[in-house]
Amino acid sequence: MNKLLFFSAALVAVFFFSQATGQDGRIVVERLTRSGQQEEMAPDTVARDPIPLGEVEVTSLRVNRRMKEVPQPMTVVGSGSFLKQSALTLSNVLGYEPGIAMGRDGAWSTNINIRGLGESRLVTMVDGHRVETATDLTASFSMTDVNDIERVEVIRGAQSVLYGTGAMGGIVNIITRDGYFAAQPYLSGNVTLGYGDVNHLFTRHAGVTTGAEKWTLRLSGSRTTADDLRTPNGTLPNSQFTMSNVTARAGWRPAKNHIFKIQYQNNWSENVGIPGGSAFPGPATATYTDISRHLWSAGYTFTPVSGRLSSLKANYFTQFIQRDVEMIPNTVTETVLPNKSRQVSTPVKILPIGNHLMHGGQLQSTWDLGKHHTLIAGADIWSRSVRTVRTKEITVQVFSPAGELVRTNQLERGETPTPASSFTSTGVFIQDEARLWRNRLTLIAGGRLDGIRVKNEKGLDIDYLIVNGVRNDTPPNQRITFEAGDHRSLSWSANAGALYKLTRETDLTLNLARSFRAPSIEERFKYIDLGNLVRLGNTALEPENGASADLGLRIWKPRFNLQINGFVNRISNLIVETPGEFIFSTNTGTGTVVSDTLPALVNANVSRALLCGADFGMQYNVWPQIVLLASGGYVRGQDRTSERDLPQVPPLNGRIGVRFAAPRTGTAEITLVGAARQDKIAEGEKETGGYTRLDLALSSIPLRLGPTRLQFFGGIDNLTNRSYTNHLATNRGSISVEPGRNLYLRLNLAF
């Protein structure tokens, strides 16, 4: 308690210190102009425009538009939110937004759920480039440095027309900081230091941006270290991590209407604890010894000065993701042999390694067919290849019937969990936008056709066996899990959207979409042998198909902002695990191949899912310096075939808060976050109770210190140290209690 009082007093002191020094300073707000340059705004701008009015420009819809000009339900989270909140990861901040819920597998590995659909049914991008790894345990949201984010654009709802397979629940586009072209040479940068006491998290980040009329360059780097998380019920073991990030971006404008850009990103983490997770059952200790993401990309944009072609864009990217895991099983298996002797097997260490390589390219053209008529047409192709290996080190002790140790064998078992595979998607898309009735009605319609090709090599459940140093590449009982194959399919998607302006500040939106998701490599070729049961993929899976509708009302008044949407999403051919059999061929080691059968849970297209609900976001400027905030979401998910509840559906959740802005001081925001009880659960899930949590965030105005600006951020998450459970985290693994009280402080020095 003394520590809490001291930290709170320090935050308040910083808050009022900035007011005392603010007489000689002024509020500086960065805004991007149409030319991409930054401009400084007058101090009273903050007071006059304290809530968003839909004027921010978004890029994730393939063409730049203001939020208020597009019918799709969108959320844009700017860099300021990641500074003023604790922002342990990207998901911590996005979880505040309407229709978005956060899940976790520790402190580092987090994910989001949009309207009841998890990461495998969302398309996640970094600067427009897909992040594809495996399943919901991929932690793709954790492989981006929050200090390097410019903004995150989230589209809630299906968007397969624009981005192809997987976009059944929404799009998340993480846009990182970049340089800009300017009439005069410039140099700017920042240094950020942060601390959070819930896991002794230390963050150090530095970035520098420079450029001129013809060129730009940005370099940045960061490093974060964290110990085990502290919860109200004690420390969460094996939740530590160390993360580093390096980025470089450069641009060249040889002529006014030609722009070339290249970038490199390297995000790597070490000693990342995985305290829970269904992939590691039992008392096993699992750690990412090394997990990294490398991205190279190059893009070209041509904007003609005349004619109907508005822009032509081409880009290429390659992305490599590596996941090295070390698992200590902490289990012992004892078997009684026919001669009454005992065999005790102790797995010492299991080392899975997964390498995911992606290549992709896109060509997009934008046409202005009239003053109020825009057409987008293009093609894209991307391919992902997977290479996995798994090494098991096992000690086998044989005891005589009298209990004497007869011998000890050291075994090394080499496996390929997923056969070497590739997934290639090639698509063409077109989208038409027309603005009618003096821009009161906007209509959008589009379609897409994709060709999917999946290739795989033959899979074996054991590649080799080393016994006491002697290697055997054709060990007895070697199973053939998957024969080599080449599977091709076609999928299509379509969408239609309408935005009607009832008044200058109020509009109605309607979105209809047909989406699809091709089965992933892991869903096709999964092979997990649990001894008496096998969890098995299915090479004959068909794509999931979705049909969705979204109806929205939006109000963009200077003092009142509201977005409310109701939605329904029906998914057929839903891929689920069903009881079945694993029929396999076995090499006995004598040249004879025999067939056998094991009970299995097999992926199959058997279900029709229905998800429906609503979400909303509101900000009300009740007084010049006071803004009320509220957001929430509810989704109900059922399997219409079996009339059972769908898994991983978040409960009714939301937040309500108040933000106070002092013109020459900064802002203070207190928020009550909560979720209802979730008893609409799938088989095997646990009911979770409702909870509320209180958060406090403070931020100062930028203080002038000569040529630099210093800004303070701080706050307290879970102010009352409430013990509560997150439904999406609890039902993914063994994490039953969320982090406790977290006192954080962040300093940002900019020049």
N, C-alpha and C positions, 0 to 999 in steps of 0.2 A: 504493500500500500504506500509506503514511503517513497518507493521508486516511482510509482504512478503519480503521486503528488508532485514529486520533483520534476518529472518529465512534462506534466501538464503545465506547471509553472513556467518551465523553460519555453514551451510553445507560446504561451500567452505573452511572455516577455518579448519573444521575437516578434510576435504580432504587433505589440504596441511600440516596440523599438522602431519598426518600419514606419509607423504613423508619426513618431517623433522626428524621424529623419526625412519623412516624405514631403516636408515643406519645400525642400530644395530639390526634390526629385519629381518625376512625373511617370504616369503609367505608360508603359510601352506595350502595345499589342501588335503582334506580327500578323499580317494578312497578305495573301498572295494576290497581286493585281493580275490583270489579263495578260500582261507581258511576262508574268512569272517573277517579277521583282518584288521584294519586300518593301513595305512602306510602314512608317510609324504613324499611329493614330493619336488623336488628342485625348487627354485624360477623361473628358466627359463622355467619350464614346462608350465606355464600359457601362456607365450609368444609363445611357440612353438605349443601349441594345444588350440587356442582360440575359436574354433568352434567344435561342436559335429561331430564325425566321425562314428557314428553308433555303437560304441564299448560298449555302456552301455548294461548291461544284463537285460532283462525283464522276468517277471514271469507269466504274466497274460494269456499266451497261454498254461498253464498247464505244460510246460517244459521250463527250463531256456535256453534262446537263446539270442545272441546279436541282437540288432535291425536290423542290416544290413543283418542278416541271415533269417529273416522272411518276407513273402510277404505282410502281412497285414499292412495297413497304421496306424502307431502308433505315439503317442506323449508321451514323458516322461518329466515331470516337476519335477526337483529336489528340495530339501529343500532350496537351495540357492536362488531360485526364490521367495520363500515365505518370505525370510528374506529381500531381497533387494527391493521388491515391497511393496506397502502399505498393501496388503493382508488383507483387511477387512474380507473377507471370501475366501474360496477355489475357488469359481466361479470367483472372481475378477482376479485371476491369470490365470486360465484356459481359460478365455475369450480372452486372447491374442493369443491363439494357432490356427493353421489352422483348418477351418471347425467347430470351436466351438464358440458359441455366448452365452452371459450371459443374463439372465433375473433376475428380482428381484421383491419382494413384501416388500420392505423396506431395511434397512441396514443389518439386520441379515438374513432374509429369502431370499436366492438367489438360482438360479438353472442354469443349462446349457442346451443348445440345440445343438445337433450334426447333422449337415447336414439336418436341418429342422424337426428333431424329438425331442420331449421334453422328460422330465424325465420319463414319464409313458412308453415310448418305448425304454428306456435304462436300462441296468442292472448296478446298483451302488453297489459297495462292499467296505467294510473296511477290509483290510487284508484278502481278498478272501471270506468274508462273506457278504451275501446280506443285503442291507438295504431296506426293504419293509415296506411302511406305507400305503399310500393311493393314492393320485393323484399328479399332478404337484404342488400342494400347500403343499407338505409334508415337504419341506425344509431339505431333507436328506443331502444336501451338507453343511448345516450350523451346523450339529450336529457332527462335527469333528474339533478338535483344530488344526489350521494351524501350530502352533508352534511345534506340535508333529509329523508332517509329514516327512517321509524320502523321498518319491517321490510319484507321481501320474502317473499311466500308463493309457492312453486312447487309446482304439482301435476304430477307426472310421469305421463303417460298421457293418453288421450283423455278429453275432457270436453265434447263438442259439445252434450250435453243442456242444460248450464247456460249455455254461451256461444256456441253456434252455430258457423257456418262457421269453419274454420281450426284448431280445437282438436283436431288429430289427434295431436299429440305432447305437448301439455301446456299449462298455464296459468302465466303469470307475472304476478302482481299486485303492483305497486310501491305501497306504502302510505306516504304522506308524513306528516310530523308535523302534529299538530292540537292545538287547545286542548281543554279539558275543563270541564265544569260543576262547581262546588264550592259548598259551603255558605257559605263566606266569600270575599270578593274576594282575588285573588292576582295576583302579577306575578312571572314568571320569564323567564329568557333565557340565552343562551350566545353566546360568541364563540370561533370556531375558526380557528387559523392552522396551515397545513401546508406542508411543503416536501419535494420529492423530487428527488434530484440526477441521476437517470438522464436527465431532460429539463429540469432546472431549473424544476420545476413549483412555482408559488406559489399557494396557495389562501387566500382570506379569506372567512369566512362569519360572519354574525350573525343571530340570531333572537330574538324576544321573544314571549312568550305571556301573555295576561291573561284574566281571566274572573271570573264570579261565578255565582250560582245560576241566573240567567236568560240569561246571554250568555257567549260566548267570542270571543276574537280572537287570531290568530297572524299575525305578519309576519316574513318572513325574506328575506335576499338574500345572494348570494355572487358572487365573481369568481375565475376561475382562468386563469393564463397558463402556457404551456409552450413550450419550444424543441424542436428536433429530438431525437428519441430517440437515445440512445447504445446501441450493441450491442457485443458482444465483437469484432465484425469492423469496427467503425467507426460513424460517424453515419449514421442512416437519413434521407436527405434528404426534405424536404417532409413532415415529420410533426409540425409545430408546430400549436398551436391556442390560441384564447382563448375562454373560455366564461363566460357570466353567467347568473344565475338570480334571479328575484323571485317570491315567492309570498305570497298573502294568503288567509286562511281565517277565516270568521266563523260563529257559531252563535247561535241564539235559541231559547229554550224558553219559550213563552208559558204553557204548562201542563205538568204533570208528564209527561203522556203524548204531548206534541207537541214535535217538534224540527225546526227549519228550519236548513239549512246551505248556505252558498255558498262558492265558492272561485275563485281566479284563479291561474294559473301561467303564467309567461313564461320560457322557457329559450331563449337565443340564443347562437350561436357564430359567430366570425368568423375568417377566415384559417386555416381548418382544412385542413391538408395531407392529401392522399390519395396516399400513396406507392405504392400498388399497387391492384389491383382489376381484375377481368375487364372491367368497363365501360369502362376506359381503357387499351387495349392499346398496346404499343409504348413509345417513349421520351417519351410525352406527360407534361406536368406538369399535374396536376389539383388544384384547390383549391375547397372550399366557401367562397365569399366571404361568404355569409350563409346560415345554416340555423337555423330557429327553430321553436318550438312554443308556441302560445298555447292555453290551456285555460280555459274558463268552465264552471262547473257549479253546479247548484242541486238540493237534495234535501230531501225531507220524509219523516219517519218518524212513524207513529202507532202507539202501543202501548196497546190497550184494557186497562182495569183488570179486566175480566171478560169471559166468553164464550170461544168457541173460537178466535176470531181473535186470534192472538198478536201480529202486527205487520203493518202495511201500509206499504210503502215506494214512493216515486215519485221519480224523478230525471230530470234533463235535462242534457245537456252539448253544447257545441260546441267543436271543436278545429280549429285552423288550423295547418298545417305548411308552411313555405316552404323550398325548397332552391334556392339560386343557386350555380351552378358556373361556374368559369372554367377553361378547358382550353387550354393552349398545346401544339398537336400536335407541334411540332418535326419536321415531315416535309415533304418536297418531292417533287412528282410531275412528271415530265417526259414530254411526249407529242410524237411526231414527226408533223407534219401532212402531208397529201398533197403539198403543194408543197415538201416537204423542210425547211420552217421548223420551229423548235422552240417549244413552249409549256411554260413552267415555272410550275406552280401551287404557291403557298406559303400554306397556311392560317395566318393570323396569330393568330386567336383564335376559340374556340368558346364560346358562352355559353348553356348550357342552364338553364332556370328551370322549376321544378315547384311548383305550388300545390295543396295537398291540404286540402280542407275537409270536416269531418265534423260531422254532427248526430246525436244519439241520445237516446232516452228509454226508460225502463223502468218497469213497474209490477209489483210483487211482493207477494204475500200469503203469510203463514205461518200455518198453522192447527195448533192442538194438539187433535187429535181424541180424544186419550186421554192418560193419564199417560205412556205410552211410545209414542206414535204422533204423528208430525209430518208435515204435508203442505205442500209449497211449490208454488205455482202462480203463473204470471205471463206477461207478454208484453213483448217489447222490439222496438225498431225503430231502425235506424241507417242512415245514408246517407253515402256518401263520393263527392265529386266531384273530378275531376282536370282541371287546366288546365296545359298545358305549352307552352313556346315554346323555340326554339333559334335563335340567331343565329350565322352563320358569316361571319367577315371573312377574305377571301381576296385575295391579290395574284397577278395573272396577268401574266407577262412573255412577250412574243413576240419571238423572235430570228429573224433572216434565216438562210438556209442558210449564209451566210458567218460567222454568229456574232454579228452586230451586233444590238443591242437596237432593235427597231422601235417598240414601244409597251408601256406598262404600264397595266393595267386594275385598278381597285380595285372588288372585288365585295363585296356584302353579301347573304347568302342567308338568308331567313327561313323557318323550318320549324316544324312542329308534330309533335314525335316521337310523341306519343300523342294521338289526336283527343279533343276535349272529351267526357268520359264521366262517367257516374255509376253507382254500385253501391249498391243498396238491399236491405237484408235485414230481413224482418219475421218474427218467430217467436213461437210460444207454447210454453211448457214446463210440465211438472209433474213433481214428484219426491216420492216417498213414503218415509218412514223409520219403521221399527218396531223396537222393542227388546223382545226376548222372553227367556223363561227367566231371569227376575230379572236382566235386562240383560246376560246372558252372550252373547247373539246379537243382532247388529244387522243388519237387512236394509234395503237402499236400492235402489229401482228408479225409473226415470224415463224420460220420452220427450219428444221435441221435434219440431215441424214448422215448417219455414222456407220462406218464399217469397222467391225472389231475382229481382230485376229489374235488368238492365243496359241502359243506353241510351248511344248514342254518336252524335256528329255525323260527317259525312263527313270522311275523312282524306286529306290531300295530302302528298306528300313534299317539296314546296316551295310556300310560300305566296306569296312575292314574290322578285324579284331586282332589286337596285340595282346598276347598272353606271356607275361614274364619276358618281354622284349622280342618275342617271335611274332612276326606279322603274318596274317592270313587274309588275303583279299577275296577269297570265296569261302567265307565261314559257313558252317552248317546252319540250317534253318534261316537262310537269307530270304526274306520276303520281297516279292515284287509288289510295290504299292500302287504304282501307276505306270501304265504303258506309255511310250512316247506318243505324242499326238499333235494334231494341228486342227484347231477349231475356228471356224469363221461364222460371223453372224452380222445381220443388219439391224439397226435400230433407228427409230425416227422420233422426233419430238416437235411440238408446236406450242405457240403461246399467243394470247390476245389480251391486250390491256387497254383500259380507257380511263381517262382523267377528265372529269367535268367540273368546271369552276362554277359553283353556285353563286358565289360572290367573289370579289377581289381577294378575300382573305379566307374563303372556305371552299373546299372541293371534296368531291366524291371520287373514289377509285374502285376499279374492278379489274381483277386479273384472273384469267383462265389459262391453264397450262397442262400439257401432256408431257411427262418427263420419263426418263428411263435410267437404269443403272445396270451396267453389265457386271456379271459376277467377277470378283477380284481373283487374282492368282491364288491367294490364300483360301478363298472359299472353294475354289476348284480343286486344289491340291493339298489341302490340310491333311496331315496324318499325325495324330497324337495317340500313342499307345499307353493306356493307363493300367495295363496288366490284364484285367478281365473285361475291359471295354475299350473300344477304339473310337475316337472322334475323327470323322473322315470327310474329306471334300468330295465333290461330285463334278466330273468333267462334262456332264451333260446339262448343267444348269442353264436356264434361259434368263434373259435380262428381266429385272423387275420393271414394271410399268406403273406410272403414277398419273392420276388425274386430279387436279386440284383447282380450287376456287378461293379467291380472297376478295373481301369487300371492305372498303375503308372509308373513314371520314377524317378529314384533316382541317385544322384551323391554324392560321398563321398570323395572328394578331400581334401588334407590337408588345402587348403586355400579357398575352395568353396564347399558349401553344399546345395543341392537342393532336395526337395521332392515335386512332383506335381502329383495329382491324379484327374481323372475324374470318375464320378460314376453315376449310375442310380439305382433306388430302386422302385420297383412296389409292392404295398400292396393291396391285395384283402381282402374282408370282413372287410374293415375299419369300425371301430365302431364310429358312429356319432349320434347326436341327431336328430330325425325326428318328425314332427308333428304327433300326434296320440291321443289315448284316454286312460284314466285310469279308468278301470272298477273295482269297489271295492265292498266289502260287508260291511255293517254297522250294528253294534249292537245298536238297538234303546234304550236299557236299559229296555225293557219290555219283553225280551226273544225272540223278533222277529228280524230276520236278513233280511235286504233288500239289493238289489243291486242298484248301481247308477253309473254315468259316469261323468268324468270331462275331459276337454281338457288337453293334456299333451304333453311334449317333451319326447320322449321315445328313449332310446338307441337301435340302430339296426345295423345289418350288411348290409349296403346298398351301400357302395362306393368302387371304385377302385382308389387308389391314385397313382400318379406317381411323384417321386421326382428325379431330376437330377441336376448335377452341377459339380463344380470342386473346389479344394482347393490346396494351395501350401504353402511351407515354405522355406526360403532361408537365408543363412548366407555367406557373402563374406569377407574374410580377405584381404582388399585392401592394408593395410600397416601393419607392424608388430604389432602395437598397436591399429589399427582401424579396426572395423568390421561393415559392413553394414548388417542390419536386415530387412527382409520383410516377411510378411505372409498375407494370405487373403483367402476368401471363398465366393462362390456364390451357391445358391440353388434355384431352381424353383419348386414349388409344386402345383399340380392341382388334383382335383377330376375328374377323367376321365368319371365318370358317368354323372355328372351334368355340366362338363366343367367349374367349379368354382375353384377359388383359395383356397388352403388349409389354415387353420388358423395357427398362431404362426410360420410363416416361416420368418427367419431373412432376411434383405436386404443384398445386396453386401456389404461386410465389410472387413477391413484389417488394417494393420499397416506397417509403415516403420520407421526405426530408425538407429541410429549410436551409437556404443559402443566404448569408448576409454579406454584403459587399460594402466596405468602407472605402470611399473614393481615394483617400491618400494612405490607405493601410494595406488592404488586401481582402481576402474572403475567408469566411468561416462557414463550414457546411456540416450539419449533423443529420445522419440518416438512420432510419429504422428499417432494417432488412428482415424479411420473414418468409416463412413457407408453411403451408398447412400440412396436416397429417396425410401421408400417402398410404392408403390401404387398397388401392386399385392396382394390384401387383401381379406379375407373371409368376408361373410356377418356379419355385426355387428362390424367389426374391424374399426380402424381409420387409415387413411394414416399418415405416419410420414415422416418428412423431413430429408435430409441428414445433416451430421455434421462432424466436425473434432475436435479432442481434443489433446492437447500437454501434455506429461508427462515427468518428469525428475526423474532419480534415480541415487543415488550415493552410493558407498560402499568402505570402506577402506580395506586395507589388515589387517589380524590379527596382532595385536601388542603384542609383548612379554612383559609381566609384571611379571617377575619371573616365577613361575610355571603355570601362567594363560595366556590366550590370549584374548585380547579385540578387538572387531570389531564394527565399526560404519556403520549404514545404514540410509539413509534418502532420501527424495525426495519431489516432488510436483506433485500431480495428478491434471489434468485439470488446467494447469499453467495459462491460460488466463481467468479462471473462466467462461468458455463458458456455456451458457444455451442450453441444447439439450435434446432430447427425445430418449429413447431406445424402439424400436418397441416391443420387447418381454415383456417389463415391462408395457408399456402404455396400451397394449391390454389385460393385465391380470387384471387390476384394475384401480385405480385412480392416479397412479404415472405418471405424465407427464413430470417431470423435474428430471434429474439425479443430483447426488451430485456436489457441486461446488468445488472451489479450496481446495485441501486437502494437508496441509503441515504435513509431518510425519517424525519421528525420531525413530530409534531403536538401542539399544545397546545390544550386545551379549558378555557375559563373559564366556569363556570356560576354563576348566582345565582337 
